[in-house]
Amino acid sequence: MNIDRRLRAAVEAVDELWSEEEEITERYRLFLTSLQPRPLPGAVIASIGRVLEGLRDEVGASLYFAVYEEGEVRVVAESSGPTAPPVTEWVDFRQSAHAHSFGKCLLAQLDEHTLRDHLARHRMARLTSRTITSERLLAHKLLNPSPQASPFLDLQEYSMGWVSAAVSVGAASRIGAVAAYLPVAMAHRLRNVGDTLLRLAGPPLDLALTGRADQLPENLPLENHLPAGGDRTIANVRSQVGGAMAKGS
């Protein structure tokens, strides 16, 4: 009888500790969420859309801009056209970040705890025969990324018949990514498309995120602001554009 009472008391104590741990975890998650920027205002989203429209023909592919906010991947703007067809969102982009290029690009910018929390909440479904479904393998790739100048790729992992390259964009404490999608018949252009994103996308999207898209030169191609050779990583391009704009002001 005494043993029964002791066992029940032990079980109740463990249950209480477990409940407290879950409550602490949830409080921590809410605290982290409170530190994140609020959802993008409509005017900023409209500016991002205009930037994508201006970049689409230069890149030669349909473009998607996404942010990571409130624990989810959110596509806030996209641009496509007759010569730049859009990829069909056949699986909710929010549920398939492990497969598409901009999702992987966003997840790679998270800290390890937040990444594992995201993967715990979103099952890694096999969308195509090429989709990575191992959480361990994906986490290894995301936490040990390629050099900064290498875009994140989607080689028919989200949708058969489509390839993509994505690069990170971030300003005003935002975690963002811009991706270009091509039909697989144009896969030979993917490297060039990724290089073009690295050279051209970061500066205007950074300005749009901070509500300063109107500061970009209107009558001068952005290419004229870029270094002629050497280091063309996003950080270098941003500094070059910023310096050119400061001289013109």
C-alpha positions as CSV (number, residue, x, y, z in Angstrom):
1,M,0.0,0.0,0.0
2,N,2.8,2.4,0.9
3,I,4.6,1.4,-2.3
4,D,1.4,2.2,-4.3
5,R,1.1,5.7,-2.8
6,R,4.8,6.4,-3.4
7,L,4.5,5.3,-7.0
8,R,1.5,7.5,-7.5
9,A,3.3,10.4,-5.9
10,A,6.3,9.9,-8.1
11,V,4.2,9.8,-11.3
12,E,2.3,12.9,-10.3
13,A,5.6,14.7,-9.6
14,V,7.0,13.7,-13.0
15,D,3.7,14.9,-14.7
16,E,4.0,18.2,-12.9
17,L,7.6,18.7,-14.0
18,W,6.7,17.7,-17.6
19,S,3.8,20.2,-17.6
20,E,6.1,22.9,-16.3
21,E,8.7,22.2,-19.0
22,E,6.1,22.4,-21.7
23,E,4.8,25.7,-20.3
24,I,8.3,27.1,-20.1
25,T,9.0,26.0,-23.7
26,E,5.8,27.7,-24.9
27,R,6.6,30.9,-23.0
28,Y,10.1,30.9,-24.5
29,R,8.6,30.5,-28.0
30,L,6.2,33.4,-27.4
31,F,9.1,35.5,-26.1
32,L,11.1,34.9,-29.2
33,T,8.1,35.7,-31.4
34,S,7.6,39.0,-29.6
35,L,11.2,40.0,-30.5
36,Q,10.6,39.4,-34.3
37,P,9.6,42.3,-36.5
38,R,5.9,42.7,-37.1
39,P,4.3,41.6,-40.4
40,L,5.4,43.7,-43.4
41,P,3.1,46.7,-44.1
42,G,1.2,46.8,-47.3
43,A,3.2,49.7,-48.7
44,V,6.5,47.8,-48.2
45,I,5.0,44.7,-49.9
46,A,3.9,46.9,-52.8
47,S,7.5,48.3,-53.1
48,I,8.9,44.8,-53.1
49,G,6.5,43.8,-55.9
50,R,7.6,46.7,-58.0
51,V,11.3,45.8,-57.5
52,L,10.6,42.2,-58.6
53,E,8.8,43.5,-61.7
54,G,11.8,45.6,-62.5
55,L,14.2,42.6,-61.9
56,R,12.2,39.9,-63.7
57,D,13.2,40.6,-67.2
58,E,16.8,41.2,-66.2
59,V,17.0,37.9,-64.4
60,G,14.9,36.1,-67.1
61,A,12.8,34.0,-64.7
62,S,9.8,34.3,-62.4
63,L,10.7,35.8,-59.1
64,Y,9.5,35.1,-55.5
65,F,10.2,37.1,-52.4
66,A,9.6,35.4,-49.0
67,V,10.2,36.2,-45.4
68,Y,10.3,34.2,-42.2
69,E,7.9,35.7,-39.8
70,E,6.0,34.4,-36.7
71,G,7.5,31.0,-37.2
72,E,6.4,30.5,-40.8
73,V,7.6,30.9,-44.4
74,R,5.5,33.6,-46.1
75,V,5.7,34.6,-49.8
76,V,4.9,38.3,-49.8
77,A,5.4,39.1,-53.5
78,E,6.0,37.4,-56.9
79,S,6.4,38.4,-60.5
80,S,5.9,36.3,-63.6
81,G,5.2,36.9,-67.3
82,P,4.9,35.4,-70.7
83,T,8.6,34.7,-70.9
84,A,8.9,33.9,-67.2
85,P,6.2,31.4,-66.3
86,P,5.3,30.9,-62.6
87,V,5.8,27.6,-60.7
88,T,2.4,26.2,-59.6
89,E,2.0,26.2,-55.8
90,W,0.7,22.7,-55.7
91,V,1.8,22.2,-52.1
92,D,1.4,25.1,-49.6
93,F,4.8,27.0,-49.6
94,R,4.5,27.3,-45.8
95,Q,4.4,23.5,-45.4
96,S,7.2,22.7,-47.9
97,A,10.2,24.9,-46.9
98,H,12.4,21.8,-46.9
99,A,11.9,21.4,-50.7
100,H,11.8,24.8,-52.4
101,S,14.9,27.1,-52.8
102,F,13.6,30.1,-50.9
103,G,12.4,28.0,-48.0
104,K,15.8,26.4,-47.6
105,C,17.4,29.8,-47.9
106,L,15.2,31.1,-45.1
107,L,15.7,28.1,-42.8
108,A,19.5,28.4,-43.2
109,Q,19.3,31.8,-41.6
110,L,17.6,30.5,-38.4
111,D,19.5,29.5,-35.3
112,E,19.6,25.8,-34.6
113,H,16.9,25.9,-31.9
114,T,14.5,27.7,-34.2
115,L,15.3,25.5,-37.1
116,R,14.6,22.3,-35.2
117,D,11.4,23.8,-33.8
118,H,10.2,24.6,-37.4
119,L,11.1,21.1,-38.6
120,A,9.2,19.6,-35.7
121,R,6.1,21.5,-36.7
122,H,6.3,20.8,-40.4
123,R,6.6,17.2,-41.6
124,M,9.1,16.8,-44.4
125,A,6.9,15.2,-47.0
126,R,8.4,13.6,-50.1
127,L,7.0,15.9,-52.9
128,T,9.1,14.4,-55.7
129,S,11.6,11.6,-56.0
130,R,14.4,14.2,-55.4
131,T,13.0,15.7,-52.2
132,I,15.1,15.4,-49.0
133,T,13.0,13.9,-46.3
134,S,15.7,13.3,-43.7
135,E,15.6,16.0,-41.0
136,R,19.2,15.2,-40.0
137,L,20.5,15.5,-43.6
138,L,18.6,18.8,-44.2
139,A,19.7,20.3,-40.9
140,H,23.3,19.4,-41.7
141,K,23.0,21.1,-45.1
142,L,21.4,24.2,-43.7
143,L,23.7,24.6,-40.7
144,N,26.8,24.0,-42.8
145,P,26.0,26.0,-45.9
146,S,28.0,26.6,-49.0
147,P,29.9,29.9,-49.3
148,Q,27.8,33.0,-49.1
149,A,28.1,33.6,-52.9
150,S,26.5,30.2,-53.6
151,P,22.7,30.3,-54.0
152,F,20.4,27.7,-52.5
153,L,19.0,25.4,-55.2
154,D,15.8,23.5,-55.9
155,L,16.5,20.9,-58.5
156,Q,13.0,19.5,-59.0
157,E,12.7,18.9,-55.3
158,Y,9.5,21.0,-54.9
159,S,7.9,20.2,-58.3
160,M,9.0,18.0,-61.1
161,G,9.8,20.1,-64.2
162,W,11.1,23.1,-62.2
163,V,14.5,24.3,-61.0
164,S,15.3,27.3,-58.9
165,A,18.1,29.4,-57.2
166,A,17.6,31.6,-54.2
167,V,19.7,34.1,-52.3
168,S,19.3,35.7,-48.9
169,V,18.1,39.3,-48.5
170,G,17.8,40.9,-45.1
171,A,17.2,44.4,-43.7
172,A,15.4,45.9,-40.8
173,S,16.0,42.7,-38.8
174,R,14.1,40.7,-41.4
175,I,15.0,37.2,-42.6
176,G,14.3,37.2,-46.3
177,A,15.0,35.4,-49.5
178,V,14.5,36.0,-53.2
179,A,14.2,33.0,-55.6
180,A,14.1,32.7,-59.4
181,Y,12.2,29.7,-60.9
182,L,12.8,28.2,-64.4
183,P,11.2,25.3,-66.3
184,V,13.6,22.4,-66.3
185,A,14.1,22.8,-70.1
186,M,16.0,26.0,-69.2
187,A,18.0,24.4,-66.4
188,H,21.2,25.3,-68.3
189,R,20.5,28.9,-67.4
190,L,20.3,28.3,-63.7
191,R,23.9,29.2,-62.8
192,N,23.7,32.5,-64.7
193,V,20.3,33.3,-63.1
194,G,21.8,32.6,-59.7
195,D,24.7,34.9,-60.4
196,T,22.4,37.6,-61.6
197,L,20.3,37.4,-58.4
198,L,23.5,37.7,-56.4
199,R,24.6,40.8,-58.3
200,L,21.3,42.7,-58.7
201,A,18.6,41.6,-56.2
202,G,20.1,42.4,-52.8
203,P,20.4,46.2,-52.9
204,P,16.9,47.2,-54.2
205,L,15.2,44.6,-52.0
206,D,17.1,45.8,-48.9
207,L,15.9,49.3,-49.6
208,A,12.3,48.1,-50.2
209,L,12.3,46.3,-46.9
210,T,13.3,49.5,-45.0
211,G,10.7,51.6,-46.9
212,R,13.4,53.4,-49.0
213,A,12.9,51.8,-52.5
214,D,12.4,55.3,-53.9
215,Q,16.1,56.0,-53.2
216,L,17.2,53.7,-56.0
217,P,18.4,55.5,-59.2
218,E,15.5,55.5,-61.7
219,N,17.3,56.4,-65.0
220,L,20.6,54.5,-64.5
221,P,20.8,50.7,-64.8
222,L,21.7,49.1,-61.5
223,E,24.5,47.2,-63.3
224,N,26.4,50.5,-63.6
225,H,26.7,50.6,-59.8
226,L,28.4,47.2,-59.6
227,P,32.1,46.5,-59.4
228,A,33.6,45.6,-62.7
229,G,35.1,42.4,-61.4
230,G,36.4,40.6,-58.4
231,D,34.2,40.2,-55.3
232,R,30.6,40.4,-56.3
233,T,29.1,38.8,-53.2
234,I,25.9,40.3,-51.8
235,A,27.7,42.2,-49.1
236,N,30.1,43.8,-51.5
237,V,27.4,44.7,-54.0
238,R,25.4,46.4,-51.3
239,S,28.3,48.5,-50.2
240,Q,29.1,49.5,-53.8
241,V,25.5,50.5,-54.4
242,G,25.3,52.3,-51.1
243,G,28.4,54.3,-52.0
244,A,27.3,55.2,-55.4
245,M,23.9,56.4,-54.1
246,A,25.6,58.5,-51.4
247,K,27.8,60.2,-54.0
248,G,24.7,61.0,-56.1
249,S,22.7,62.5,-53.1
